[in-house]
Amino acid sequence: MSLTKTEGMPVKSSKPPESPSAHFRRMDRREWWLWSAAVAVTLVLAFGLASFLLPGLSKLPGLGGVDSDEITFLMLPQVVRALLGLVLIFDIYTLYQQLQIHRIRRELVRREELFRLISENAADLIAVVDIQGNRIYNSLSYEKVLGYSAEELRNSSSFEQIHPEDREGVKEAAQEARVSGIGRPMEYRIRHKDGTWRTLESTASVIRNTKGEPEKLVVVNRDVTDRKSAAEALRRSEANFRSVIVDAPYGIFRANLSGEFLMVNAALEKMLGYGSQEELLEANLAKSIYRYPAEHQKINELFLRDKHFKDVEVEWKRKDGAFITVRCSGWPVKDESSTYIEVFAEDVTERRVLERQLRMAQKMEAVGRLSGGIAHDFNNLLGVIIGYIQVMKRSLVPGNSSYEYAEEIEKASQRAVSLTRQLLAFSRQQVLEPIILNLNTLVSDMEKMLPRLIGEDIQLNLLLDPAIGQVKADPGQIEQVVMNLAVNSRDAMPDGGKLTIQTANAELDAAFAREHAGSIPGQYVMLAVTDTGTGMDPETQAQIFEPFFTTKDRDKGTGLGLATVYGVVKQSSGYIAVDSEKGKGASFKIYLPRIEQPVATQSEINQAPLTVRGCETILLVEDAEPLRKLAHMFLRDNGYQVLTAADGSEALQVAAQNAGPIHLLLTDVVMPGINGRVLAEQLAPLHPAMKVLYMSGYTDSFIAGHGVLEEGLHLLHKPFTEEALMRKVRELLDAGQDGKEKGNRARPETPVLAGRDARSN
């Protein structure tokens, strides 16, 4: 073997192996020459022997006097004839034997050529090894597959190239083949000449000797490396695909057009609330899943028409009966017999609820910003109008036309005040002063007033559960809720009817929360207002809590009644739901969180002070000049010493110039420059005994957290009357040093969150 260089790499160079047929022809020619020579030698020997015997024949009896040249074969003695016959028979047999050998060799060569052709072109690796594993024969495919030459294979053991981890398994299989005579199929790794490992699929059978003992093993190997790699890649691909399907956060299923499930994933099972995939596979889309079977038919029509559909929203039904909104996208999947729909389903129920809540919040925020922006100035104007009208009425004689005009102006101003407060209520910008109360007591106190509000043609029924718990809410705001709902029911019963107000304990579970967006599971006290009026269709119910939405005729409603109710309930951490059908009345159910605390005692309820007059020094700070003049007049007329300032900076100067004590700071909250809260904090070190009373027309983050007045702060709502101002001033000045007010309503110990805005309808 020599090495030559081709393209810089050493390679083996050798003559191509001689074919069996050429080797046979060369050997056959040599044997024919040998056999021909043997025949010739035997003939020469025979004739030589005959010539040696012929001279003595003439002396034989019966041949005397006969010339030797005249002697024929028949005249020869029997022994000579037998000898010549033997030679001829031997030569004929020799020729026959050569012919048989030639035929047998030719058959062997044909079979060897066939075996060589098979072994050289077979993809499988064929080997014959002895019992010790030494190679006896290896097909040429070994060189093609593993890169080893026949000489390299002959000079090595079959176990040398087998992976160390697989050698014991191969030995065990070989031993098993020796015992049973048939080797079991197995796989093992063998090292390629380039150092990589190839995977072979192998079977072995035993070749026994004449005694029946195992002598050799015939091993047939097949290179399955590529197949194994492809199978492994396919397995990983299927595992990845299955992982995507199984672990997908969205429901994936395959179904036929009749609605039968063929495949579902775990996410779909969870989405629909089934206990197992097998249970879900038994369900039918049209009958058990779709809320409306017509939507299933619509999906099929889209599929048949367009061969796919995308982002189609439908209503589904969970196993527990709850309805969900699902966004579906589907495409066809074909097999040999039919076509199926593969669908990607996403539960968008919560998203749609949040979108509705966001739209509602945006609407309320927009109007809330508007109302908050104008409430300050508008309430200042209303305060001036109402205040001076009341002052004017003092100088007018009742019954006089001017007195009546003044009364009408005051009534209009009060209606404007109510409208402004409704704007603040539904936008949740009013300040609440909640206490622990019992709804039964509150509704019972309103029992005499409500009939006058709803009219004599409407029957009022109270169904009050004596076992209800307490709630924490602003009683004035809850009274406003009941009145607004009663008025709404009255307008829905123009020909009379029945109005029922009911209270009861209630527990909202998770199922209720799923079906009623905005609710949260927990313990509640329910307040229901039910009428027998005209009722509402679903489209109307979807809009009733929106600001300025009304079904009343023009100039007969502001559209703020139910919006106010909604805002108060949400700011009180509650939930409101409506149940109504066209022509069957309506029922509004309010759920307020139930708490285990005692109801506020009678001593904690507001009582008007015996007198509102005083002589203390009050620092009045108000940026609206007309309102400042009016408040100054009210305070001065009631005996107080009044210092006035237009803003915070001026108030600091006035306080610094005042030599005496300042008993009360009466200040607006929102002012240019220094706001009321900062002003109070800066004056507090100079006047530690000074009380502070804020004035504001709407919620301000400086004085109220989440719409609930902070503990220890006092607020006078704008617009205010002289009586309200003087009573509040007197209450605060008469408060003891421990900070508790005489006869004032108990303040909440901790701020209450302003509703559950993130979960609101």
Legacy VTK file of the C-alpha trace (Angstrom):
# vtk DataFile Version 3.0
C-alpha trace
ASCII
DATASET POLYDATA
POINTS 761 float
0.000 0.000 0.000
1.397 3.358 -0.971
0.259 6.893 -0.207
-0.166 9.575 -2.806
-1.214 13.202 -2.339
-4.328 14.516 -3.894
-5.216 18.133 -3.223
-2.761 18.225 -0.336
-4.332 15.252 1.511
-2.720 11.777 1.747
-4.933 9.073 0.223
-4.496 5.407 -0.466
-3.694 4.228 -4.012
-4.139 0.595 -5.036
-5.065 -1.419 -8.091
-8.698 -2.299 -8.409
-9.385 -5.814 -7.081
-9.464 -8.609 -9.658
-12.933 -9.906 -10.444
-13.779 -13.579 -9.649
-14.589 -14.332 -13.310
-11.147 -13.183 -14.510
-9.496 -15.166 -11.757
-11.566 -18.195 -12.750
-10.637 -17.939 -16.437
-6.954 -17.729 -15.618
-7.145 -20.728 -13.281
-9.306 -22.681 -15.706
-6.811 -22.234 -18.520
-3.985 -23.458 -16.277
-5.927 -26.583 -15.291
-6.817 -27.370 -18.899
-3.128 -27.259 -19.754
-2.314 -29.545 -16.880
-5.029 -32.042 -17.764
-4.027 -32.012 -21.462
-0.434 -32.697 -20.482
-1.573 -35.584 -18.251
-3.551 -37.153 -21.083
-0.631 -36.784 -23.438
1.719 -38.389 -20.909
-0.604 -41.346 -20.382
-0.902 -41.871 -24.132
2.849 -41.688 -24.604
3.384 -44.154 -21.781
0.754 -46.500 -23.205
2.255 -46.491 -26.659
5.738 -46.829 -25.253
4.697 -49.878 -23.311
2.984 -51.330 -26.354
6.050 -50.855 -28.508
8.096 -52.606 -25.878
5.781 -55.552 -25.935
5.271 -55.850 -29.709
8.648 -57.405 -30.629
7.868 -60.445 -28.526
4.507 -60.989 -29.925
5.801 -62.826 -32.974
7.002 -65.617 -30.767
3.658 -66.110 -29.261
1.766 -69.231 -30.258
-0.503 -68.623 -33.225
1.472 -65.635 -34.440
4.532 -67.324 -35.614
5.960 -66.033 -38.809
3.761 -62.893 -38.677
5.444 -59.628 -39.272
5.038 -57.186 -36.390
3.858 -54.494 -38.731
0.985 -56.677 -39.744
-0.278 -57.240 -36.178
-3.724 -55.611 -35.480
-5.313 -54.626 -32.103
-7.441 -57.709 -32.196
-4.395 -59.848 -32.658
-2.927 -58.440 -29.453
-3.088 -60.483 -26.330
-5.882 -59.783 -23.895
-3.559 -58.218 -21.348
-2.302 -55.635 -23.747
-5.780 -54.825 -24.885
-6.861 -54.365 -21.269
-3.949 -52.055 -20.579
-4.699 -49.833 -23.517
-8.391 -49.793 -22.622
-7.557 -48.738 -19.121
-5.477 -45.858 -20.339
-8.249 -44.699 -22.634
-10.876 -44.968 -19.867
-8.606 -42.989 -17.508
-8.154 -40.259 -20.071
-11.883 -40.099 -20.792
-12.661 -39.924 -17.042
-10.020 -37.260 -16.609
-11.615 -35.167 -19.321
-15.100 -35.709 -17.844
-13.878 -34.770 -14.387
-12.318 -31.615 -15.739
-15.544 -30.734 -17.446
-17.505 -31.241 -14.164
-15.003 -29.173 -12.226
-15.257 -26.482 -14.848
-19.067 -26.451 -14.562
-19.013 -26.412 -10.764
-16.398 -23.678 -10.683
-18.380 -21.645 -13.159
-21.469 -21.969 -10.944
-19.432 -20.985 -7.913
-18.029 -18.030 -9.773
-21.535 -16.974 -10.804
-22.709 -17.170 -7.218
-19.597 -15.386 -5.991
-20.188 -12.672 -8.563
-23.780 -12.381 -7.395
-22.724 -12.276 -3.739
-20.044 -9.738 -4.563
-22.544 -7.653 -6.489
-24.974 -7.771 -3.573
-22.352 -7.073 -0.940
-20.797 -4.239 -2.899
-24.081 -2.502 -3.631
-26.047 -3.329 -0.515
-26.670 -0.394 1.833
-26.511 -2.752 4.811
-23.201 -3.705 6.364
-22.652 -7.462 6.254
-20.002 -9.069 8.406
-18.920 -12.536 9.426
-17.078 -12.841 12.716
-15.885 -15.731 14.805
-17.056 -16.444 18.304
-14.366 -14.185 19.765
-15.522 -11.259 17.615
-12.634 -11.347 15.145
-13.661 -10.295 11.688
-13.675 -12.924 8.968
-15.520 -11.000 6.301
-16.772 -7.423 5.885
-18.758 -6.140 2.945
-17.553 -3.160 0.980
-20.388 -1.108 2.459
-18.308 -0.908 5.646
-15.851 1.278 3.800
-18.623 3.362 2.290
-20.444 3.847 5.595
-17.636 3.849 8.169
-14.653 4.826 6.035
-12.501 1.814 6.979
-10.706 -0.233 4.307
-10.887 -4.033 4.293
-7.289 -4.243 5.503
-7.993 -1.870 8.415
-10.998 -3.911 9.385
-9.045 -7.188 9.191
-6.380 -5.773 11.489
-8.859 -4.736 14.197
-11.448 -6.355 16.418
-15.116 -5.658 15.833
-15.464 -4.408 19.434
-12.815 -1.723 19.068
-15.046 0.643 17.103
-18.184 0.037 19.238
-19.067 2.744 21.725
-17.891 1.795 25.227
-21.388 2.238 26.614
-22.826 -0.203 24.068
-20.200 -2.965 24.169
-21.795 -4.959 26.972
-25.135 -4.896 25.200
-23.517 -6.162 21.988
-21.760 -8.943 23.874
-24.990 -9.967 25.551
-26.774 -10.025 22.186
-23.985 -12.139 20.682
-24.171 -14.591 23.569
-27.922 -14.795 23.168
-27.475 -15.488 19.456
-25.054 -18.315 20.229
-27.609 -19.949 22.520
-30.793 -19.418 20.529
-29.296 -19.359 17.062
-31.118 -16.130 16.214
-29.945 -12.744 17.318
-32.414 -10.154 18.589
-32.504 -6.777 16.816
-30.597 -4.087 18.620
-29.035 -0.686 18.123
-25.527 0.375 19.032
-23.087 3.114 18.185
-19.910 2.566 16.207
-17.109 4.979 15.570
-16.599 6.317 12.048
-13.064 6.685 10.818
-13.421 10.475 11.122
-14.175 10.079 14.861
-17.927 10.638 14.760
-20.392 8.068 16.011
-22.859 6.310 13.742
-25.873 4.373 14.973
-26.341 0.866 13.550
-29.417 -1.339 13.695
-28.126 -4.902 13.919
-29.351 -8.487 13.690
-27.169 -11.592 13.998
-27.516 -15.301 13.290
-25.274 -18.244 14.154
-23.337 -20.467 11.739
-22.780 -23.871 13.312
-20.176 -26.519 12.437
-20.867 -30.166 11.617
-21.111 -30.919 15.312
-23.796 -28.299 15.803
-21.546 -26.041 17.782
-21.585 -22.213 17.170
-18.707 -21.382 14.941
-19.383 -18.026 13.339
-21.832 -15.143 13.473
-23.336 -13.446 10.470
-24.125 -9.863 11.381
-26.262 -7.549 9.240
-26.049 -3.897 10.224
-28.013 -0.975 8.896
-26.918 2.631 9.327
-29.885 4.362 10.974
-28.021 7.484 12.080
-29.887 9.791 9.739
-33.167 8.101 10.533
-32.483 8.421 14.251
-31.551 12.072 13.822
-34.683 12.699 11.799
-36.796 10.821 14.345
-35.229 12.776 17.183
-35.772 16.035 15.345
-39.359 15.014 14.694
-39.790 14.051 18.349
-38.420 17.395 19.495
-40.583 19.192 16.964
-43.654 17.294 18.119
-42.708 17.877 21.749
-42.274 21.585 21.092
-45.523 21.712 19.172
-47.314 19.751 21.870
-45.797 22.002 24.495
-47.072 25.025 22.611
-50.521 23.476 22.278
-50.755 22.078 25.792
-49.203 25.037 27.588
-50.758 27.738 25.410
-52.681 30.337 27.436
-55.400 30.291 24.789
-57.887 27.578 23.919
-57.069 25.518 20.845
-59.381 22.893 19.419
-60.216 20.989 16.264
-63.814 20.226 15.365
-65.980 19.288 12.424
-68.802 21.385 11.037
-71.410 19.565 13.118
-69.708 20.751 16.296
-67.982 17.554 17.425
-64.633 18.089 19.123
-61.723 16.124 17.710
-58.915 17.668 19.758
-58.814 20.131 22.651
-56.004 21.541 24.779
-55.832 22.103 28.524
-56.406 25.849 28.217
-59.758 25.284 26.504
-60.718 22.774 29.183
-59.911 25.338 31.874
-61.602 28.157 29.969
-64.873 26.198 29.765
-64.643 24.796 33.291
-64.638 21.077 32.443
-63.030 18.494 34.680
-61.052 16.701 31.972
-60.331 16.828 28.272
-62.237 13.576 27.799
-65.327 15.172 29.296
-64.969 18.200 27.033
-64.516 15.994 23.951
-67.964 14.530 24.614
-69.567 17.996 24.485
-70.937 19.513 21.295
-70.082 23.044 20.211
-73.534 23.948 18.944
-75.479 22.376 21.805
-73.254 22.782 24.848
-70.716 25.526 24.171
-72.271 28.289 22.084
-74.681 30.483 24.003
-76.567 31.121 20.791
-76.609 28.206 18.271
-77.054 30.774 15.497
-73.519 32.021 16.170
-72.163 28.521 15.530
-74.015 28.466 12.233
-72.584 31.897 11.422
-69.044 30.621 12.066
-69.638 27.652 9.753
-70.946 29.948 7.031
-67.875 32.159 7.323
-65.652 29.112 7.105
-67.418 27.649 4.089
-67.408 30.994 2.314
-63.931 32.318 3.091
-62.176 29.087 4.171
-61.069 30.903 7.314
-62.204 33.505 9.831
-60.294 35.826 12.143
-61.064 37.701 15.373
-64.758 36.825 15.420
-66.307 37.399 18.857
-68.972 34.976 20.042
-70.711 34.156 23.304
-69.858 30.804 24.885
-71.296 29.017 27.879
-69.146 27.428 30.571
-70.035 24.115 32.163
-71.308 25.970 35.263
-73.639 28.043 33.082
-71.643 31.272 33.181
-71.370 33.142 29.884
-68.054 34.302 28.472
-67.035 36.329 25.453
-64.543 34.553 23.196
-62.585 35.839 20.221
-62.027 33.091 17.657
-59.804 32.636 14.620
-60.073 29.479 12.518
-58.573 27.798 9.472
-59.109 24.489 7.641
-57.252 21.257 8.350
-57.622 18.521 5.715
-57.047 14.798 5.974
-57.712 11.930 3.616
-61.449 11.810 4.213
-62.719 15.218 5.293
-61.962 18.789 6.346
-61.964 20.088 9.908
-61.816 23.500 11.515
-58.896 24.306 13.770
-59.752 27.226 16.039
-57.709 29.506 18.254
-59.985 30.877 21.022
-59.176 33.681 23.455
-61.348 34.523 26.459
-61.857 38.294 26.263
-64.654 38.518 28.821
-62.624 40.398 31.405
-61.067 42.560 28.719
-64.492 43.611 27.441
-65.637 44.308 30.995
-62.551 46.425 31.584
-63.128 48.236 28.304
-66.689 49.041 29.341
-65.441 50.163 32.720
-62.793 52.271 31.053
-65.331 53.896 28.757
-67.561 54.608 31.730
-64.614 55.925 33.727
-63.536 58.100 30.822
-67.015 59.526 30.481
-67.247 60.171 34.177
-63.754 61.590 34.297
-64.504 63.918 31.404
-67.649 65.249 33.003
-66.003 65.093 36.418
-63.187 67.300 35.241
-65.730 69.670 33.784
-67.834 69.707 36.941
-64.794 69.959 39.193
-63.424 72.790 37.145
-66.600 74.858 37.286
-67.834 73.794 40.741
-65.455 76.076 42.634
-66.393 79.258 40.805
-70.011 78.243 40.278
-70.528 77.491 43.957
-68.932 80.807 44.860
-71.456 82.560 42.613
-74.342 80.529 43.980
-73.208 81.261 47.519
-73.238 85.004 46.817
-76.648 84.806 45.155
-78.252 82.741 47.911
-76.617 84.744 50.682
-77.658 88.164 49.405
-81.159 86.913 48.531
-81.554 85.798 52.164
-80.276 89.170 53.332
-82.658 90.880 50.927
-85.614 88.852 52.187
-85.053 90.243 55.687
-85.967 93.701 54.458
-89.000 92.558 52.469
-92.484 91.948 53.724
-93.855 88.449 53.211
-96.656 88.495 50.657
-95.078 91.367 48.780
-94.353 90.689 45.109
-90.663 91.511 45.627
-90.534 88.948 48.417
-92.016 86.345 46.082
-89.444 87.262 43.412
-86.659 86.824 45.921
-88.053 83.438 46.948
-88.145 82.271 43.314
-84.547 83.373 42.847
-83.564 81.472 45.980
-85.416 78.329 44.810
-83.686 78.478 41.429
-80.355 78.906 43.167
-81.045 75.899 45.384
-81.904 73.820 42.291
-78.595 74.928 40.809
-76.864 73.841 44.013
-78.574 70.419 43.755
-77.495 70.084 40.126
-73.899 70.905 41.012
-73.906 68.388 43.829
-75.261 65.708 41.508
-72.444 66.433 39.084
-69.960 65.994 41.897
-71.736 62.896 43.194
-71.699 60.866 39.977
-68.111 61.953 39.278
-67.236 60.925 42.869
-65.756 64.267 43.762
-68.002 65.027 46.700
-66.622 64.641 50.211
-68.199 61.834 52.228
-68.532 61.804 55.997
-69.425 58.150 56.627
-70.698 56.741 59.902
-71.787 53.294 61.067
-75.494 53.053 60.325
-78.348 50.589 59.924
-80.187 50.798 56.604
-83.458 49.780 58.260
-83.328 52.866 60.472
-82.467 55.116 57.531
-85.303 53.766 55.331
-87.800 53.890 58.218
-86.963 57.542 58.832
-87.756 58.236 55.148
-91.071 56.358 55.210
-93.174 59.477 55.868
-91.370 61.592 53.296
-91.351 59.117 50.395
-95.147 58.964 49.788
-95.189 62.728 49.268
-92.323 62.286 46.795
-93.801 59.443 44.712
-97.493 60.375 44.876
-100.662 58.828 46.279
-101.274 56.538 43.294
-98.142 54.511 44.053
-98.235 52.015 46.920
-95.098 51.961 49.090
-94.082 48.678 50.725
-91.156 48.231 53.102
-89.672 44.749 53.544
-86.967 45.303 56.133
-85.023 42.334 57.467
-84.409 42.959 61.185
-81.288 40.765 61.120
-79.280 42.864 58.670
-75.796 44.009 59.586
-74.376 47.503 59.643
-72.734 49.464 56.856
-70.387 52.424 56.833
-71.672 55.191 54.607
-72.658 58.816 54.474
-76.336 58.806 55.526
-77.097 61.938 53.557
-75.740 60.385 50.375
-77.623 57.106 50.951
-80.817 59.097 51.479
-80.110 60.808 48.157
-79.702 57.373 46.539
-83.064 56.158 47.868
-84.826 59.342 46.789
-83.320 59.253 43.281
-84.328 55.622 42.824
-87.820 56.352 44.155
-88.228 59.271 41.743
-86.936 57.095 38.888
-89.527 54.425 39.770
-92.269 57.050 40.037
-91.517 58.263 36.511
-91.660 54.651 35.283
-95.199 54.260 36.736
-97.199 57.191 35.316
-100.491 55.325 35.918
-99.598 54.195 39.416
-98.188 50.961 40.731
-96.250 49.494 43.601
-92.832 50.512 44.934
-91.045 48.062 47.242
-87.969 48.871 49.307
-86.289 45.796 50.743
-83.231 45.156 52.910
-81.445 41.864 53.544
-78.058 40.352 54.217
-76.343 39.002 51.125
-73.221 37.047 50.283
-71.773 37.485 46.822
-69.804 34.442 45.681
-67.344 33.976 42.847
-70.068 32.819 40.447
-72.030 36.024 41.062
-68.887 38.103 40.579
-68.208 36.412 37.222
-71.699 37.158 35.971
-71.841 40.704 37.383
-68.853 42.709 36.299
-67.693 45.146 38.969
-68.770 43.063 41.949
-66.367 41.451 44.390
-67.158 38.358 46.499
-67.866 39.089 50.138
-70.460 39.870 52.838
-72.899 42.684 52.000
-76.135 44.333 53.042
-78.575 44.600 50.153
-80.898 47.553 49.602
-83.375 46.846 46.783
-85.798 49.306 45.200
-88.319 47.503 42.980
-91.175 48.933 40.935
-93.928 47.604 38.669
-93.319 50.182 35.960
-92.602 50.058 32.257
-89.237 48.320 32.595
-86.227 48.615 30.321
-84.779 46.698 27.394
-81.120 45.503 27.465
-79.924 48.405 25.313
-81.342 50.928 27.778
-79.956 49.059 30.782
-76.472 49.273 29.294
-76.617 53.106 29.386
-78.706 54.048 32.407
-75.736 54.929 34.629
-74.060 57.097 32.033
-74.144 60.850 32.754
-76.860 62.818 30.949
-78.494 59.684 29.535
-82.269 59.825 29.964
-85.349 58.285 28.385
-87.537 61.186 29.524
-88.830 63.880 27.252
-86.819 66.997 26.628
-86.734 69.403 29.614
-88.118 66.666 31.914
-84.892 65.138 33.126
-81.205 65.938 33.467
-79.910 62.387 33.111
-77.967 62.721 36.374
-80.249 60.841 38.787
-78.985 57.297 38.213
-75.489 58.561 37.456
-75.526 60.151 40.928
-76.712 56.880 42.462
-73.932 55.005 40.684
-71.273 57.450 41.865
-72.415 57.383 45.497
-72.574 53.571 45.595
-69.163 53.158 44.052
-67.625 55.781 46.322
-69.116 53.880 49.263
-67.265 50.713 48.127
-70.496 49.106 46.995
-72.012 47.513 43.909
-75.264 48.262 42.099
-77.110 45.958 39.717
-80.333 46.342 37.766
-82.743 43.605 36.722
-85.472 44.637 34.344
-87.554 43.541 31.377
-89.675 45.590 29.079
-93.169 45.858 30.569
-92.236 43.980 33.775
-90.813 46.704 35.977
-87.306 47.136 37.300
-85.343 46.228 40.403
-82.248 48.137 41.515
-80.154 46.232 44.035
-77.432 48.014 45.986
-74.838 46.010 47.883
-72.866 47.806 50.596
-70.074 46.021 52.516
-71.309 44.575 55.802
-69.225 45.435 58.879
-69.347 44.256 62.476
-69.379 47.544 64.397
-72.054 49.174 66.559
-74.311 51.833 65.074
-73.538 55.469 65.905
-75.328 56.507 69.114
-77.789 59.343 69.362
-75.222 61.540 71.120
-73.056 61.378 68.037
-75.773 62.835 65.783
-75.523 66.472 64.863
-77.258 68.856 67.200
-77.541 72.563 66.493
-75.653 74.701 69.023
-77.775 76.758 71.405
-76.331 80.009 70.035
-74.345 80.893 66.931
-73.081 84.259 68.071
-69.580 84.851 69.394
-66.783 87.340 69.889
-63.689 85.356 68.812
-61.236 86.510 66.168
-61.603 84.805 62.798
-59.179 85.039 59.862
-61.261 84.797 56.653
-59.308 83.886 53.498
-61.258 83.736 50.209
-60.050 84.662 46.735
-63.582 85.385 45.410
-64.273 88.941 46.563
-68.128 88.818 46.523
-68.155 85.657 48.617
-65.502 87.085 50.953
-67.604 90.198 51.530
-70.719 88.101 52.171
-68.980 85.788 54.669
-67.403 88.832 56.371
-70.840 90.386 56.767
-72.329 87.191 58.238
-69.515 86.848 60.771
-69.467 90.515 61.690
-73.253 90.661 62.187
-72.973 87.737 64.593
-70.416 89.509 66.782
-67.127 88.036 65.578
-63.905 89.976 64.997
-63.034 89.341 61.359
-59.657 89.632 59.589
-59.867 89.216 55.805
-57.369 88.270 53.116
-57.689 87.532 49.377
-55.042 84.780 49.251
-52.534 82.860 51.325
-49.707 85.353 51.112
-51.910 88.208 52.261
-53.282 86.034 55.052
-49.749 85.462 56.394
-49.144 89.225 56.425
-52.455 89.927 58.157
-51.783 87.291 60.770
-48.312 88.678 61.418
-49.720 92.212 61.914
-52.422 91.010 64.306
-51.210 91.302 67.886
-53.945 89.180 69.438
-54.790 85.525 69.079
-56.579 84.059 66.055
-59.192 81.604 67.217
-60.343 80.297 63.854
-58.950 80.190 60.312
-61.813 80.096 57.780
-60.128 79.499 54.418
-60.916 78.396 50.923
-59.009 75.309 49.847
-58.164 76.132 46.244
-56.531 79.532 45.906
-53.810 80.978 43.694
-50.370 80.706 45.252
-50.583 79.179 48.705
-53.543 76.802 49.084
-55.607 76.561 52.237
-53.915 73.434 53.628
-50.412 74.912 53.324
-51.617 78.190 54.839
-53.003 76.366 57.881
-49.738 74.469 58.350
-47.691 77.696 58.230
-49.952 79.496 60.722
-50.209 76.596 63.160
-46.811 77.197 64.899
-47.703 80.868 65.469
-51.219 80.118 66.702
-51.246 76.617 68.197
-54.781 77.007 69.610
-56.213 78.121 66.265
-59.000 75.976 64.796
-59.229 75.507 61.020
-62.404 75.357 58.934
-61.990 74.755 55.202
-64.432 75.900 52.539
-64.718 74.120 49.197
-67.205 73.307 46.488
-65.722 69.890 45.549
-63.257 67.248 46.641
-59.678 68.410 46.789
-56.695 66.102 47.268
-55.226 68.491 49.833
-58.015 67.908 52.327
-59.726 64.646 51.342
-58.234 61.256 50.682
-60.229 59.320 48.072
-63.244 61.552 48.627
-63.481 60.936 52.379
-62.661 63.705 54.820
-59.490 62.974 56.737
-59.720 62.639 60.495
-59.401 65.943 62.337
-60.244 68.123 59.310
-63.435 70.145 59.011
-65.076 71.234 55.791
-67.888 73.652 54.980
-69.461 72.847 51.641
-70.077 75.637 49.186
-72.475 77.227 48.627
-73.538 77.785 52.226
-76.182 79.828 53.973
-75.647 82.184 56.883
-77.190 79.644 59.237
-74.920 76.808 58.017
-71.811 78.997 58.271
-72.546 80.271 61.749
-73.526 76.853 63.111
-70.346 75.237 61.747
-68.160 78.048 63.109
-69.769 77.835 66.526
-69.477 74.026 66.669
-65.798 74.181 65.867
-65.035 76.986 68.321
-66.924 75.194 71.080
-65.008 71.946 70.507
-62.991 70.805 73.531
-59.236 70.729 73.741
-59.222 66.960 73.167
-60.306 67.592 69.593
-63.800 66.130 69.931
-66.699 68.297 68.834
-69.632 68.994 71.086
-72.621 67.357 69.499
-70.830 66.885 66.197
-71.163 63.732 64.159
-68.435 61.172 64.840
-65.601 61.251 62.374
-64.369 58.060 60.759
-61.342 56.589 62.472
-59.669 55.783 59.144
-60.261 57.065 55.633
-62.603 54.980 53.525
-61.594 54.184 49.937
-63.717 55.905 47.345
-65.383 52.923 45.772
-63.806 50.246 43.623
-63.058 52.281 40.576
-60.926 49.606 38.984
-63.895 47.213 39.084
-66.726 49.660 38.379
-69.363 49.181 35.693
LINES 1 762
761 0 1 2 3 4 5 6 7 8 9 10 11 12 13 14 15 16 17 18 19 20 21 22 23 24 25 26 27 28 29 30 31 32 33 34 35 36 37 38 39 40 41 42 43 44 45 46 47 48 49 50 51 52 53 54 55 56 57 58 59 60 61 62 63 64 65 66 67 68 69 70 71 72 73 74 75 76 77 78 79 80 81 82 83 84 85 86 87 88 89 90 91 92 93 94 95 96 97 98 99 100 101 102 103 104 105 106 107 108 109 110 111 112 113 114 115 116 117 118 119 120 121 122 123 124 125 126 127 128 129 130 131 132 133 134 135 136 137 138 139 140 141 142 143 144 145 146 147 148 149 150 151 152 153 154 155 156 157 158 159 160 161 162 163 164 165 166 167 168 169 170 171 172 173 174 175 176 177 178 179 180 181 182 183 184 185 186 187 188 189 190 191 192 193 194 195 196 197 198 199 200 201 202 203 204 205 206 207 208 209 210 211 212 213 214 215 216 217 218 219 220 221 222 223 224 225 226 227 228 229 230 231 232 233 234 235 236 237 238 239 240 241 242 243 244 245 246 247 248 249 250 251 252 253 254 255 256 257 258 259 260 261 262 263 264 265 266 267 268 269 270 271 272 273 274 275 276 277 278 279 280 281 282 283 284 285 286 287 288 289 290 291 292 293 294 295 296 297 298 299 300 301 302 303 304 305 306 307 308 309 310 311 312 313 314 315 316 317 318 319 320 321 322 323 324 325 326 327 328 329 330 331 332 333 334 335 336 337 338 339 340 341 342 343 344 345 346 347 348 349 350 351 352 353 354 355 356 357 358 359 360 361 362 363 364 365 366 367 368 369 370 371 372 373 374 375 376 377 378 379 380 381 382 383 384 385 386 387 388 389 390 391 392 393 394 395 396 397 398 399 400 401 402 403 404 405 406 407 408 409 410 411 412 413 414 415 416 417 418 419 420 421 422 423 424 425 426 427 428 429 430 431 432 433 434 435 436 437 438 439 440 441 442 443 444 445 446 447 448 449 450 451 452 453 454 455 456 457 458 459 460 461 462 463 464 465 466 467 468 469 470 471 472 473 474 475 476 477 478 479 480 481 482 483 484 485 486 487 488 489 490 491 492 493 494 495 496 497 498 499 500 501 502 503 504 505 506 507 508 509 510 511 512 513 514 515 516 517 518 519 520 521 522 523 524 525 526 527 528 529 530 531 532 533 534 535 536 537 538 539 540 541 542 543 544 545 546 547 548 549 550 551 552 553 554 555 556 557 558 559 560 561 562 563 564 565 566 567 568 569 570 571 572 573 574 575 576 577 578 579 580 581 582 583 584 585 586 587 588 589 590 591 592 593 594 595 596 597 598 599 600 601 602 603 604 605 606 607 608 609 610 611 612 613 614 615 616 617 618 619 620 621 622 623 624 625 626 627 628 629 630 631 632 633 634 635 636 637 638 639 640 641 642 643 644 645 646 647 648 649 650 651 652 653 654 655 656 657 658 659 660 661 662 663 664 665 666 667 668 669 670 671 672 673 674 675 676 677 678 679 680 681 682 683 684 685 686 687 688 689 690 691 692 693 694 695 696 697 698 699 700 701 702 703 704 705 706 707 708 709 710 711 712 713 714 715 716 717 718 719 720 721 722 723 724 725 726 727 728 729 730 731 732 733 734 735 736 737 738 739 740 741 742 743 744 745 746 747 748 749 750 751 752 753 754 755 756 757 758 759 760
